[in-house]
Amino acid sequence: MTSSQLQQEALPESNGFIPEGAEFVKLLNKIEKEIQPSTCRIMGFNYWPILRFQINAKRRNGFIAGERDLPEVKKPKSKKLKGLWSDWLSQFWIYADELRWLDETLDAFPSDIFDDVPQSDILYLNREAQYRRFGDTALQPLTDGLRWIIQSEKSQLTLTRQDPREQGEKFLIPTQVQPETKRIRPFALVKPKIRRDYRARQNVLVKLKEINNILEQAAPDLQLNEFSILDRLERTAFEMVYYTALFKRVRPKTVFLSSYSGANYVCAAARRLGVTVVDIQHGGMYPDHPLAANWAHTPKRGYELLPDVFWCWSEDSSQWISSTIANYHRTIVGGNPKSAIEGALQDPASAPDLPPRSTDGRPRVLVALQYGKNELIPTHVREAYETTKTSVAWYFRLHPAGRDRMAEAMQALDISAEEILRFSDCTEYQAMAPMDILLTDASTIVYRSQDIGLKTAVWSEMGAAYFSHLIQNGTLKALVSSDEIVEFVSGPLRPRSAPNLSDSSERHSQEVILEAFNALT
């Protein structure tokens, strides 16, 4: 399909419009159809996933840190070759260079920094930002949760990038902090000095131009910054070298991680060594998920930067992913280690202390706040809160990654930090268990809310787009005005009984978790 043909198809008018849900997936798939992802290769790996992740990040956050103008460079000089033989030989060396750069960089990499890291059949990889706290214990709910639940006798090792512990804290699971070394650039795309790097740079810039031409007509605010992409590709290359060296030392057979899009280079390094990477689902899935599902025109052997296996909480999640990317990557239904470990470890003393229903019979509403570009508490939500706060009991919970918005929440709601922390420092289940209603922007907490039987609603167009399947089946409401919220929180409540987590066995059953783990290891 040509660009002119693509323009004739029904893309949304821009006018500052940022597509969400099915419209955003439609845009991504149009780009994939136009550029053919199999052609997005440099230095021996396919970089289309990085571009897709960046487009999604701009949609979600509104900006990408570090964007700037790309410096102009001159084409590096090289010896001139003549004739068809020279053309063939030139192409041969281009291909050979693409395969050789990683080995050459490994030769110079200080692999001795890993001398104190033991070998292990099973490796869990965490990042500092993924840790949560139970009292004086730091844990990564998904990977630590998995290891804690299975109690396997197989050799296991947990590593974290940077130490997440605060003073006096300990790890739930025995964990080593990964050693660091000075970052190097295995190849230079921003300022290439050799012909190989220059050719790779031009390859990427041509693709970026094609993609930005499509985005310009559909969603100009999502256009990709050339410097940012080239710089990210250089940093990805370093991380591929780092993790290749680490895996050669540890010699794992299986690597477990979570939120792979923030560590996609792990997948590429592992694939090169024949190591299986399993990404554990870290948030609720939905049919129009742009990171794990809805890939179109996928290369025959998949993507180096995607995991071999997507560990899914439920059959629905598995189906949404496997229906679009099942030619190389696969799924397994393994349940939710986070829910399982939180249920096992939660301290009854940390549960919020609420007045008994006999003395306060008002409906109880939990507002699950988020992070990202959207307004923390939009006007129509504040208006509904002010209108009903004497007849409805409102409580607020900050997202674990959104603690930096505490002051914003306090000012918007005119409440104390203690009131917010009361429902932010406990587990999700403890926060929701005494509630009748849950409201949120577009958080996947709606799945857990429905698991325990709360009336649940989202208040944004983004939330309505994400969870259109739940709205269609009548289990979720989308409320876009203060009057709608007032009516929702003041209306009839669902009959409540003690939550039965076994009703959602795919997410909560330790037997399912163990079965999936054994199948993969």
C-alpha positions in Angstrom: 0.0 0.0 0.0 1.3 3.4 -0.9 1.2 6.5 1.3 -1.5 8.1 -0.9 -3.6 5.0 -0.6 -3.1 5.0 3.2 -4.3 8.6 3.4 -7.5 7.6 1.7 -8.4 5.1 4.4 -10.4 6.3 7.4 -7.8 7.7 9.8 -9.1 10.0 12.5 -8.7 13.8 11.9 -5.8 15.1 14.0 -6.7 18.5 15.5 -4.6 17.5 18.6 -6.5 14.2 18.7 -4.8 11.4 20.5 -6.4 8.0 19.6 -7.1 5.6 22.4 -8.2 1.9 22.6 -9.2 0.4 19.3 -8.5 3.6 17.4 -4.9 3.6 18.6 -4.4 -0.1 17.7 -5.9 0.6 14.3 -3.3 3.4 13.8 -0.4 1.1 14.9 -1.6 -1.7 12.6 -1.8 0.8 9.7 1.8 1.8 10.3 2.8 -1.9 10.3 1.0 -2.5 7.1 2.6 0.4 5.4 6.2 0.0 6.6 6.4 -3.9 6.9 8.1 -4.5 10.2 10.4 -7.2 8.8 12.3 -4.4 7.0 13.1 -2.6 10.2 16.4 -4.3 10.9 19.8 -2.9 11.8 22.8 -4.5 13.3 21.2 -7.9 13.4 18.0 -7.1 15.3 14.5 -5.7 14.5 13.9 -2.3 16.0 10.2 -1.9 15.2 9.2 -2.8 18.8 11.2 0.2 20.1 9.4 2.6 17.7 6.0 1.1 18.7 6.8 1.4 22.4 7.8 5.1 21.9 4.6 5.9 20.1 2.7 4.3 22.9 4.7 6.2 25.5 3.9 9.5 23.8 0.3 8.6 23.8 0.3 7.7 27.4 2.6 10.3 28.9 2.4 13.2 26.4 6.1 13.5 26.0 9.4 11.6 25.9 12.3 13.0 28.0 15.5 13.9 26.2 14.0 14.8 22.8 16.2 17.3 20.8 17.3 18.1 17.3 19.4 15.6 15.5 22.9 16.9 14.7 23.9 16.9 11.0 26.7 14.5 10.1 28.8 14.0 7.0 28.9 10.6 5.3 32.2 8.9 6.4 34.7 8.4 3.6 35.7 4.9 2.5 37.7 3.3 -0.3 35.9 3.2 -3.6 35.0 -0.1 -5.1 34.1 -0.7 -8.7 31.9 -3.2 -10.5 29.3 -5.8 -9.5 31.8 -7.8 -7.6 32.6 -4.8 -5.4 28.8 -4.2 -4.8 28.4 -7.9 -3.7 31.5 -7.7 -1.5 30.3 -4.5 0.1 26.9 -6.0 0.9 28.6 -9.1 2.3 30.7 -7.0 4.7 27.7 -5.0 5.8 25.9 -8.2 6.8 29.1 -9.6 8.5 29.4 -6.3 10.5 25.9 -6.6 11.7 26.6 -10.0 13.1 30.1 -9.1 14.4 29.6 -5.9 16.5 28.2 -7.7 19.6 31.1 -10.2 19.7 33.6 -7.5 19.2 32.1 -5.4 22.0 31.9 -8.4 24.3 35.6 -8.9 23.9 36.2 -5.5 25.4 33.4 -5.7 28.0 34.7 -6.0 31.6 32.9 -9.4 32.2 34.8 -9.8 35.5 32.2 -7.5 37.2 30.0 -10.6 37.2 32.6 -12.9 39.0 30.6 -12.9 42.2 27.3 -13.7 40.5 26.5 -17.5 40.8 25.3 -19.8 38.1 21.6 -20.7 38.1 19.1 -22.6 36.0 16.4 -20.1 36.7 17.0 -16.3 36.8 14.6 -13.6 37.9 15.4 -10.0 36.8 13.9 -7.0 38.6 14.2 -3.2 38.4 14.3 -0.8 41.3 11.0 0.9 40.3 9.1 -2.3 40.4 9.5 -2.9 44.2 6.8 -2.5 46.7 6.9 -2.7 50.5 5.3 -4.8 53.2 6.4 -3.4 56.5 10.2 -3.5 56.5 10.3 -5.9 53.5 11.0 -4.9 49.9 9.5 -7.2 47.2 8.8 -7.3 43.5 5.2 -8.7 43.7 5.4 -10.7 40.5 8.8 -12.3 40.2 9.4 -12.5 44.0 5.8 -13.6 44.3 6.4 -16.4 41.9 9.6 -17.6 43.6 8.1 -17.4 47.0 5.0 -19.4 46.0 6.7 -22.2 44.1 9.4 -22.9 46.7 11.3 -24.9 44.0 14.4 -26.9 44.7 15.8 -26.0 41.3 18.7 -23.5 41.3 17.3 -20.0 41.4 18.8 -16.5 41.4 17.1 -13.1 41.8 18.9 -10.0 40.6 17.8 -6.4 40.7 19.1 -3.4 38.8 19.9 -0.9 41.5 19.1 -1.4 45.2 15.4 -0.5 46.0 15.8 -0.9 49.8 15.5 2.0 52.2 17.3 2.1 55.5 16.6 -0.9 57.6 14.7 -2.8 54.9 15.4 -6.3 53.8 14.5 -8.3 50.7 11.6 -10.8 50.9 13.6 -13.1 48.6 17.4 -13.5 48.7 18.5 -11.0 46.0 21.7 -9.6 44.6 22.1 -6.1 43.2 23.6 -6.2 39.7 27.0 -4.7 39.3 27.3 -1.7 37.0 29.9 -0.6 34.6 30.5 2.5 32.5 28.2 2.6 29.5 29.7 2.3 26.1 28.2 2.7 22.6 28.8 -0.5 20.6 27.9 1.5 17.5 27.2 5.2 16.9 24.0 6.3 15.2 23.7 9.8 16.4 27.2 10.8 15.3 28.5 7.9 13.1 32.2 7.7 12.4 32.2 4.7 10.1 30.2 3.7 7.0 28.5 0.8 8.7 27.0 3.0 11.4 26.1 5.7 8.9 24.2 3.2 6.7 22.3 1.9 9.8 21.5 5.5 10.8 20.1 6.3 7.3 18.1 3.1 7.4 16.4 4.1 10.6 15.8 7.7 9.5 14.1 6.6 6.3 11.7 4.5 8.4 11.1 7.3 10.8 10.2 9.6 8.0 7.6 7.1 6.7 6.1 6.6 10.1 6.0 10.3 10.9 4.3 11.0 7.6 1.5 8.6 8.7 1.4 10.1 12.2 1.3 13.7 10.9 -2.1 13.1 9.4 -3.5 11.0 12.2 -2.0 12.2 15.4 0.8 14.8 15.0 1.6 14.8 18.7 2.7 11.2 18.5 5.5 11.8 15.9 8.8 10.3 16.8 11.9 12.3 17.6 14.9 11.2 15.5 17.5 11.9 18.1 15.6 10.2 20.8 15.2 7.0 18.7 18.8 6.8 17.6 20.0 7.4 21.1 17.7 4.7 22.4 19.0 2.2 19.8 22.5 2.9 20.9 21.6 2.4 24.6 19.7 -0.8 23.7 22.8 -2.1 22.0 24.9 -1.6 25.2 22.3 -3.4 27.3 22.3 -6.3 24.9 26.1 -6.6 25.4 25.7 -6.2 29.2 23.0 -9.0 29.5 24.8 -11.3 27.0 27.9 -11.1 29.3 25.7 -11.7 32.4 23.9 -14.7 30.9 27.2 -16.2 29.8 28.2 -16.0 33.4 24.9 -17.2 35.0 24.1 -19.7 32.3 20.3 -19.7 32.9 17.9 -21.9 31.1 14.9 -19.7 31.8 14.6 -16.0 32.7 11.6 -14.5 34.3 10.9 -10.8 34.3 7.9 -8.4 34.3 7.0 -5.4 32.1 9.4 -6.5 29.3 8.9 -3.3 27.3 11.1 -1.5 29.8 13.9 -4.2 29.4 13.4 -5.5 25.9 17.1 -5.8 25.4 17.1 -8.8 27.9 14.9 -10.7 25.3 17.4 -10.0 22.5 20.5 -11.1 24.6 18.7 -14.2 25.8 17.5 -15.3 22.3 21.1 -15.0 21.0 22.2 -17.6 23.6 19.1 -19.8 23.3 17.7 -18.8 26.7 13.9 -18.7 27.2 12.5 -15.4 28.4 9.1 -15.3 30.2 7.3 -12.0 30.8 4.8 -12.1 33.7 1.7 -10.0 33.0 2.0 -7.0 35.3 -1.4 -5.3 34.8 -4.8 -6.2 33.5 -5.1 -7.0 29.8 -7.8 -5.9 27.5 -8.5 -6.6 23.8 -6.9 -3.4 22.5 -3.7 -3.6 24.6 -0.9 -2.0 22.5 2.2 -3.6 24.1 1.6 -7.3 24.5 -1.2 -7.8 21.9 -2.3 -6.5 18.5 0.8 -6.9 16.5 0.3 -7.1 12.7 2.6 -8.3 9.9 4.9 -9.9 12.5 8.1 -11.3 11.0 8.1 -15.1 10.6 10.6 -15.5 13.5 9.0 -12.9 15.7 10.9 -10.1 17.3 14.2 -10.3 19.2 13.0 -7.6 21.6 9.9 -9.5 22.7 9.8 -12.4 25.2 9.4 -16.0 24.0 6.6 -16.6 26.4 3.9 -14.2 27.8 2.8 -15.5 31.2 -0.9 -14.5 31.4 -3.3 -14.2 34.3 -6.3 -15.6 32.5 -7.5 -17.3 29.4 -8.9 -14.0 28.1 -5.4 -12.4 28.3 -3.8 -15.4 26.6 -6.3 -15.3 23.8 -5.9 -11.6 23.1 -2.1 -12.0 22.8 -1.9 -15.3 21.0 -4.4 -14.3 18.4 -2.1 -11.6 17.0 1.5 -12.8 17.7 1.5 -16.6 17.8 3.9 -17.4 15.0 7.0 -17.3 17.3 6.0 -16.0 20.6 3.5 -18.0 22.8 1.4 -17.6 25.9 0.8 -19.7 29.0 -2.0 -19.2 31.6 -0.2 -19.1 34.9 -2.4 -17.0 37.2 -1.3 -13.8 39.1 1.6 -14.3 41.5 1.0 -10.7 42.9 -2.5 -11.4 44.0 -1.5 -14.8 45.5 1.5 -13.4 47.5 -0.4 -10.3 48.7 -3.2 -12.5 50.0 -0.6 -14.7 51.8 1.5 -11.9 53.3 -1.0 -9.1 54.1 -0.8 -8.0 57.7 -4.3 -7.6 59.2 -2.9 -4.7 61.2 -2.2 -2.7 58.0 -5.9 -2.8 56.9 -7.6 0.5 57.1 -9.7 0.9 60.2 -13.2 2.1 59.2 -16.3 2.7 61.4 -18.7 -0.1 61.6 -21.6 -0.1 59.1 -24.0 0.2 62.0 -22.7 3.7 62.8 -22.0 4.8 59.3 -24.2 3.3 56.7 -23.1 5.6 53.8 -21.9 4.0 50.5 -18.1 3.6 50.5 -16.3 4.8 47.4 -12.6 4.1 46.7 -11.0 6.3 44.2 -7.9 4.7 42.6 -5.7 7.5 41.4 -3.1 7.0 38.7 0.1 8.5 37.2 0.8 9.7 33.7 -0.3 12.6 31.6 -4.0 12.7 32.6 -5.2 15.2 35.2 -5.0 13.4 38.6 -8.6 14.4 39.7 -10.5 16.0 36.8 -13.1 18.7 37.4 -16.2 16.4 37.1 -14.8 14.0 39.7 -14.1 16.8 42.1 -17.5 18.3 41.6 -19.2 14.9 42.3 -17.0 14.5 45.5 -17.9 18.0 46.8 -21.6 17.4 46.0 -21.9 14.0 47.8 -19.1 14.0 50.5 -21.7 14.2 53.3 -23.9 11.4 52.0 -21.1 9.2 50.6 -17.9 8.1 52.3 -15.0 8.8 49.9 -11.5 7.3 50.2 -8.5 7.8 47.9 -5.6 5.6 47.0 -2.4 6.7 45.2 -0.8 4.4 42.6 2.5 2.9 43.9 4.3 4.7 41.0 2.4 7.9 41.6 3.5 8.8 45.2 5.1 12.0 43.8 1.5 13.3 43.2 0.7 13.4 46.9 0.7 17.2 47.2 -1.4 17.5 44.1 -4.0 15.2 45.6 -4.0 16.9 49.0 -4.6 20.3 47.4 -7.3 19.1 45.0 -9.3 17.3 47.7 -8.4 19.4 50.7 -7.5 16.3 52.7 -4.4 15.3 54.7 -1.6 13.0 53.6 -2.6 10.6 56.4 -6.0 10.2 54.9 -4.5 9.3 51.5 -1.8 7.0 52.9 -4.4 5.2 54.9 -5.5 3.4 51.7 -2.2 3.7 49.8 0.0 1.8 52.2 -2.1 -1.4 52.3 -2.6 -4.0 49.7 -5.1 -3.5 46.9 -7.4 -6.2 48.4 -7.3 -4.5 51.9 -8.1 -1.2 50.3 -11.1 -2.6 48.3 -12.5 -5.2 50.7 -14.6 -2.8 52.8 -15.7 -0.8 49.8 -18.9 -0.7 47.8 -17.8 1.2 44.8 -14.6 1.8 42.9 -13.9 4.7 40.6 -10.7 5.2 38.5 -9.4 7.0 35.4 -8.3 4.0 33.3 -6.5 1.6 35.8 -6.6 -2.1 35.4 -7.5 -2.3 39.1 -11.1 -2.6 37.6 -10.4 -6.3 37.1 -9.6 -6.9 40.8 -12.5 -4.6 41.8 -14.9 -6.8 39.8 -13.3 -10.0 41.3 -14.5 -8.9 44.7 -17.9 -7.6 43.6 -17.7 -3.8 43.7 -19.7 -1.5 41.5 -17.0 -0.2 39.2 -16.7 2.7 36.9 -14.1 4.7 34.9 -14.4 8.5 34.5 -12.4 9.1 31.3 -12.7 8.5 27.6 -9.3 6.7 27.9 -10.8 4.3 30.4 -13.9 3.8 28.2 -11.6 2.9 25.3 -9.4 0.6 27.3 -12.3 -1.4 28.8 -14.9 -1.2 26.0 -15.4 -5.0 26.3 -16.4 -4.6 30.0 -18.7 -1.7 29.2 -20.3 -3.7 26.4 -21.0 -6.7 28.7 -22.5 -4.4 31.3 -20.0 -5.0 34.1 -18.4 -1.5 33.9 -19.7 2.0 33.6 -18.1 5.0 31.9 -19.0 8.3 33.7 -18.0 11.5 31.9 -20.0 14.1 33.9 -20.4 15.0 37.5 -24.1 14.2 37.4 -23.4 10.7 36.2 -20.9 10.1 39.0 -23.3 11.5 41.6 -26.1 9.2 40.4 -23.7 6.2 40.3 -22.3 6.6 43.8 -25.8 7.4 45.3 -27.6 4.6 43.5 -28.4 1.0 44.5 -25.4 -1.1 45.6 -24.5 -4.6 44.6 -25.3 -7.3 47.1 -22.0 -8.1 48.9 -20.7 -11.4 50.2 -17.3 -12.5 51.3 -15.1 -12.4 48.2 -14.4 -15.9 46.9 -11.0 -15.6 45.1 -11.4 -19.1 43.8 -14.0 -17.8 41.4 -11.0 -16.3 39.5 -8.7 -19.2 39.7 -6.6 -18.2 36.7 -5.5 -15.1 38.7 -5.4 -16.4 42.2 -4.7 -20.2 42.3 -1.3 -21.2 43.5 -1.9 -24.6 41.8 -2.2 -22.9 38.4 1.0 -20.9 39.1 2.9 -24.0 40.0 1.7 -25.9 37.0 2.7 -23.1 34.6 6.1 -22.8 36.3 6.9 -26.5 36.0 5.8 -26.5 32.3 8.4 -23.7 31.6 11.3 -25.0 33.6 
